[in-house]
Amino acid sequence: MRTLLLIVGIFILLIGLIWTGQGAGIVRWPVQSFMIDQSKWMLYGGLTALGGAVLIFLSRRR
């Protein structure tokens, strides 16, 4: 169960970082994404990444 929680946490963290990068205009992939240069996606991505980090933290606890 801990391994699954860790894998899901890493996946969610990476997705959140991609969303944050797209919202900031750093990640411009895919080219026609509606998320590029939209500040609300920086917030959504940051919260998603935080959720992934919490899952990673919980998976590492004994």
Number of C-alpha atoms within 10 A of each C-alpha: 6 14 11 12 17 20 15 16 24 19 15 21 24 17 17 25 21 21 26 28 21 24 23 19 16 13 17 16 13 10 9 8 10 11 22 22 18 15 15 14 21 23 16 16 24 20 16 21 24 17 17 25 20 16 21 23 13 14 18 12 7 5
